[in-house]
Amino acid sequence: MTFRRAVAAGTLVLLAAIAAAASAARADDTYTVSGRDIFSVGNGDVHSETIYRGRQRLSIGRSSDGTTYVARVEYDKDGDGGKQHATATYSSTLLRSGEMRDGTSHDPDYLTVLNQPFAVQLDQPTMRDLGHVKRPVPFDFPSPMTGAPLRGTLRRLPDAMVAGVRAMGIAFEATGPLHGTLPDRPAMALAGAIRMKGTAYYAYTTALLVSLEATLAIDGNIDDSARRAPVSIVYTRSIRAAAGQQAARTPNPRGT
């Protein structure tokens, strides 16, 4: 899930990916990752919980095509089926045309920093625009797990020290309908509502995402006239940059 800056009639709308170009030679960025999925049907008739904990590396490189971001996560997955060790990867390239193109990726549990509600890196004009936000503003984007349209508001938070650097804070909240299946439960058709909320922090020195806390909640019913059982699903994800690594980075933003 990603977003773009756009200003129309005084309203900031965040819709698709914008990222800054990075220096050709740089060390990888490291993040800690955790998450929890809670699924229940009926009055506790079916209940499952899965916990994720891991660490990931983000590589940023430049080529003749543009700027490429590659994230790799090593994590433990602890659920009803026992504890498993897994690996997830995700890659995206910001083409010189400004288009963001995803590469070959495998992130079924939505743990990579590139597969989240906000872009992993912003350009400097976007950072400046966000710095001038004084009141909640509307924004739209598709749900990261379902593709359903979500509409909500975004607001500035006070700056904070994250991973040893000063960072700009953003709080977001959005809702939307759900009619269809989920990637992790393709056999179950659901009808209901989605609510997403959380916070994101970007380092002033690099415009990189250094912290993300996001919760996606689904409440509805099995979309089957013969089984109107209520369903509740909650996904939470926490991604945080390792302390100290951001201070030495300097951005090389792409002009807009």
Summary of the structure (lengths in Angstrom):
residues: 256
radius of gyration: 18.6
end to end distance: 21.3
largest distance: 59.6
contacts: 834
relative contact order: 0.19
helix: 3%
strand: 59%
